Amino acid sequence: MRCGRWMLVVAGIFAGLAINSASAQPAVNLTGTYRCVLGCMTGFEGHTASITQNGWDLYIVTESGVTSRAWFDRDSPTSRIWIEALHQSAVYSPDGMTIHFDHGAVWDRIGDPHHAAIAYCARRFRSYDALSETYLGRDGFRHSCP
């Protein structure tokens, strides 16, 4: 009888570990290039933004070039993110194709390879300027990317 109870305890522990490891990653991947389609900052209508996701953490470059850390909202991880530099949250669609910010901006995911290359450069170089598609090199000169 004691052995049976012990086995139930062990099985419960393994079940708990399985649930925790399954929930270790968000259900949606927001990594991609997005185009601002509504409520964009003045002068940046139609510009692209990028998101790089690493587990629960996000790195965002807005359509105006503002970079920020972000993460999935603790209270609503299946539908909201919090963007640190913008001091606001956003709701994302279940498929990750649309992000609607609390202050009205709406981003739609795009799949253009050129925009994906721009997003890569923005992630790789902190000094990257999406408008000129250049970054400031260690030599003090601006270099093209992509």
N, C-alpha and C positions, 0 to 999 in steps of 0.2 A: 504494500500500500504506500509506504514512504517513497519507494522508487518511482511509482506512478506520478506522485505529486512533484517530485524533483524533475521528472521529464517534462511535465507541464510548465514548470518555471523556466526551464532551459528553452523550451519551444517558444514561450512568450518573449524571452529576451531576444532570440534570433528573429522573431517576427518584428519586434521593435526596431532592430538594426536594419532589417530589410526595408521597412517603411522610411527610416531616416535616410538611407542611401538612395532610395528612389526619389525622395523629395530634395535631394542635394542640388538639382538643377531645375531652373524654371521650365515650365511647359512650352514656352515660346522662345524663339531666337529672334531678337530684334536687330541683330547685326545687319547692316545694309546702308544703302544710300537712299535718302528721302528728299522729296521736292516739297518746298513750302507752297501750298496751294490756296491758303486762306489765312487772313490775319497776320501776314508776315510783317516783319519790321519794315518800315518805310524804305523803299529803294531796293529791297531784297526779294520782291515777289518773284517766284519762279526759281530762285536760287536753290542749290542743294545743300543738304545737311547730311552728316553721317553718324552712325552709331556703331560702336564696337562693343560687343558683349563678351564678358568673361565670367561665366557662372552667374552670380547674382549682381555683379558689378557692371556698370556701363560707362563708356567714355563717349561723350557727345560733342560734336562740332556743329554748332547751329548754322543756319543759312547766312548769318552775318559774321561768322567766323569765331564766335565766342566758344571757347572750349570749357567743358565742365565734366565733373564726375557725376554719376547718377546711379541709382540703384532701384530695385523693385521695392515698392511700398510694403512695409512690414505688415500693415493691416489689410491690404488688398493686393497681394503679390500676383494674382492671376489677372489683374486688370489695370494696375496703376504703377507709375514710376515716379520717383522724386528726383528733380534736377537741382543740384546744389547751387550753382552760380546764378541760376534764374530764380531761385527761391520760389519754385512752384512745382506742382505735380502735373502729370498728364495721364490720360486714359489711352490705352492701346487696344486695338481690336484683337479678338482671339487669334487671328492668323498673323498678327504683327504687321499688317500691310498699311495701317493708318494709325497715326498718333495725334490726339487732340489735346492741346495744352489748356490749362485752366484759364489763361488769359486770352484764349480765342484762336491761336495759331493752329493750323492743321497741316500735318505732313503726310504725304503718301509715298510709299516705297516705290522705287524705280529700279529697273534692271539694266540700265545702259552701262556697257563696259567702261566707257570713258569716265563716267561718274564714279564707278567703282575704283578706278585708278586714282581719281582725285581723293576719294575717301581714304585710300591707302596712304597717300602722301600726307594727308592731314593727320593721320594716326602716327606716322613715322617721324615727322618733323614738327616740332613745337612751333617753329617760326613760319610754318606754311601759310601762304596767302592764297586762298581759293580763287580770288578774282584775277590775280596775275599768274596763278599756277606756278609759283616759285616759292623757294624757301631760302632762308639765310644760312649760308654755309659757314663752317668754322674759319674759312679764309676771309670772311667779311663780305663776300659777294653773294648775290642772289642767283640761284640755280633753278632751272626748270624741273618740274615734276608734275605730271608724268612725262 
